[in-house]
């Protein structure tokens, strides 16, 4: 029987266990995917810790992203999907579907083919990062040539995707990382500027880079007290996206500066785009085309075998990586 990853209590990575389950049969609007690789995300770490935007219904599965081969389809699904190499788009609740397993069921609306030039590991490292960045930067902010965009936690897979999108649009990326040890690699990955926020004056550096104007777009997964500095670094009428809660701390709002400068502080998740077909379609095309011609390339930080999924999530939580962590099947 195929193995899946489940947890029966909230806690750290040690709560994750392998369970044997019968080979699942797809229902209406579903496919069965034989998994070759699983992309790991911070959202999943928050989910098994009980810190995500919704609570797990125990026992719970895990995993938003998987790449593999479609083995079977539900009764109403186009049979041409069978045999295709495809990966899953995060467009569902982890309480409804989970991708961490040898065989999984996924809604066909959340399936997408990826360019044949990519490996299965790369195929599992596409949609969360690129659609998250696309939705905010292109879909909402309309990032354009000459814009300055600040990208905190830039060594994450989403941060790197944002750097690539900024470059593709002719914008100027200002990546941040806590310490300088990741600066050189972020520059290699395309960041125009990199600021080590624990070693440099972040606001002063942003003002220097932007000629005193500030950044029009800020794409932040950290929140917490750092929001005060982001507000200072924003251009009047700028927009600050908050799409995560990595700091785990309370987030004070510097109200007077926000009011004075007419700033927009906007909560955001990629589900705004992945769950609405007319928004997802252009996002998929945008990402696919740039993957195919080589402008985008998923950065894999490290791979782990499926048997070491607990160790993989521990590494994810270490924040030592630059790029995506992927679990691969034997």
N, C-alpha and C positions, 0 to 999 in steps of 0.2 A: 504494500500500500504506500502511496506517496506520503512524504513527511511535510508538515506545515509547522510554522512557528506560532505559538500561542502563549498567553500568560493568564494566570488565574488569580493574581493579586497585583496591585500596583507597587512599584518600587523601581530599583535600578535595573541594569541589563541582566542581572542574575535571575530575574523573574521569568525570563524568556526560556521556553522549553520546546523541544521537538515532540510532536504528536503524530502518530500514524492515523490516517483517515482514508475512507474509501475514495476511489477515484471519482471526482465530482462530475455531475452531468449538468450541462448548461441548460438554463430555462429560457423563457421568452426574453429576447433582447440581450442574450449573453453568449459568451464564447468560453471555451476551455483552452487555457494556455499552458503548454509544456515549457516550464521556465528554464532559461539558460543563465540569466543574471538578474540580480535585484539591486536597485539603487537605494541607498540609505538616505534618510532625511531627518533633520532636527525635529520636525513635527512628530515623527514616530517616537523619538526619545521622550518628548513631552507627553505623548499619548500613554506610553506604558508607565510613566511616572504620575499619571493623573493630573497633569498640568496643562493639558491641551485645551483648545477652545470648546471641546465637549468631552464628557467623561466616557471611558471605555465601559461597554456592557460585558461584564465578565461571564465566562471566559472569552477572551478577545483575541482576534488575530492581529496581524501587523503588516504594514507595507503598502506604500502608494505606487511604487514604480517597479515594473518587471519587464524584461524583454525575453522573447522566446518564439515558439512556433505555435500557431493556432491549430489545435488538434480536432476540435469539434465545435459545432455551433448550435444554438437553440433553434427551435422549429420555425421561427420567423426571421432568421438571420441569413443573409446572402451566403450561400455555400462557397462562394469564391474566396472567402476568408480562410478556408481550410488550407493548411500548408504554408500560409504566409508568415514571414518574419515580421513581428510587430512588437510594439511596447505600449505600456499603459500610461494614460494621462490622468493625473490626479483630478478626478471629476466626481468623486463619490466619498461617502463617509467610511472611515475605517471600521465602523460598527456594521457596515453593510457588506463590504468586500475587503479582502486582505490579499496582498500580493506576495508575501513571504512564504513560499512553499514550492515544492517540486512541480505540482500541478495546481492551478488556481482558476477560479471563475472570475470573469471580468465583464462589465457591461460593454457591449460592442460600441456604444457611443463614446467610450473612453479608450478605444483602441486606435492606434495609428501606426502605419508603416514608417520605417526610417530608411535612409539611404543605404544601399548595399555596401557602400564603402566603409561603413561603420561596423565595428565588432558588436557582439551582443552586450558586452560590458558598457560600451559607449551608448548603445541603444537604450540601456536602462538608466542613462544619465542625461536625458534630454529634456523631458517635458516639464518637470517641476521647475528646473532652474530657468529655462528659456522662456516659458510662458509666464512665470512669475515676473520676470524682468520686463518682458514685452508688454504685459498688460498695464503695468504702472508707467513705464517710460514712454512707450509708443501709444498704447491705447488710450491712456488718460492724459499724460503730460504733453504728448505730442513733441517729444524730444527732437531737436533739429540742429542743423549745423551751427556751431559756435556756442551752443548752450554749455554751461558748466553744470556738471552733475556730481554730487558727492555720494560716494558709495561706501558706507561703513561696513565693517566685517567683510571686506572685499575678498578675502581668501576663501570664503564659502563658495559652493558651486553657483549659487544664485548671484553672488557678488561678481564672480568671474564672467557669468553670462551678461551681467549689466555692463561690465567693461567692454565686452565684445560688441554689444548693441550700441553703446556710445560711440565706439570707433566706427561702426558701420554707418552711423547717421552723421558723422562728422562733428559730434559733440566732444567736449573736453572732460575726461574723467578724472576725478580726484578721489582716489581710493584711500581708505584708512585701514590700519591694522594697529593693534596695541603696541607692539614692539617692532624694532627695525629688522628683525631676522627674516621677515617675509617680504621686505621691500623689494629686493632684487628680483625675486620670482614674479611678483605682481607687475613690475615693470616689463619683464619678459613677456608676460601674458597680455600686455597691451595697455596697461594703465598709463595715462599721461603724467600723472603726479601721484605720489604715495606719501601719506603722512602717518607717522608712528605717534599715535595720540598720547601715549604715556611718556613720550620723550620729547615732543615738540608742542608748541603753542598752536593748537588746532585752528582756532578762530583767526589768529594772525596769519597763519600760512594760507588759509582759504582766501582771506582778503588780499594777500600778496599775489596769489595766483590769478585771481579774478580782477585785478586792478582796482580793488576796493569796493567792487559792486556786490560781491556775494554770489552764491550759487542759486540758479533758478529752480533746480530740482535736487532733492535730497531723498535717497532711497535707503531707508534705515530699518534693519531687523533687530536692533539692540534695545532701543527705548531706555527707560530708566533716567537717571540724572543727566546723562549725556545729551538728552533732548535740549537742555538749556543752551549748550554750546552750538548745537545744530541750528537752533533758532537765531542765535547771534550770527552764524555764518551764512544764513539765507538772504537772498536778495529780496527787496520789497516786492510783494505780490508773488513770492516764490511758493512752492509746494513741497511739503515734507510728507513722504509716505512712511507710515509705520506698519510694517508687515510681519513683525516678530516681537518676541519678548525675551531675547537672549540674556539680558542683564538680570532678570528675575527680581528686579527692584521696582519700587514705586516710581512713577513717572510724573515729576512736577511740571506744571504748565506755566511758563513765563508769560503770563497773560498780557501784560502791558506791551511787551515787545511784539507779541503776536498781533495785538490790536493796532499798534502804531504802524507796523509794516504791512498790514493786510495779508498776513500769511495764511495759507491753507495747511492744516495738519490733518491728514487723511488716513484713516484705517483702511487696510487693503489686504485681500488674499487673492490668490490666483483663481479661486472658485468663481469670482465675478466674471471670469472669461471662460473657464473650462465647462461650466454648467449651462452656458447659453450658446447654442449652436452657431448663431450668426456672429458671435464674437470669437468663438473658438476657431472657426474656419479660417479667417485671415491670419490668426496667430499661428496656426499649424503651417500654413503656406509660407509665411514669413520665415519661420524657423527652419522648415524643411529645405527651402531653396538655399538658404545660407549654409546649412550643413552640407548640402550636396555640392556646392561650388567651393567649399573649403574656408569660407569666411568665418564660420563658427566651427569649433572642434571641442567636444566635451573634454575637460581636464579630469583625468582619473588620478586621484591622490594615492589610493592603495586598494588592492583587491584582497578579499579573504575567501576561503572556501566556505561552502554552506555550513559545514560542520562547525565552523568557528564564528557563527553569527553573533554570539554573545560578545566575543572579543572585538568583532567589527563595530558593534554599537558602543563598546567601551572606548574604542579609538575615536569614534565620532564625537563622543562627549569630551574627549581630551582637548579638542580644538587645535590639535597639532597639524592638521591636514591643510593642504592647499588644493582645493578641488573636491571631487566627489569620491565617496567611499562606495565600493561595489562588492557584493557577494556573488560568487560564481558557483555554478553547479559542476559536479564532476564530469 
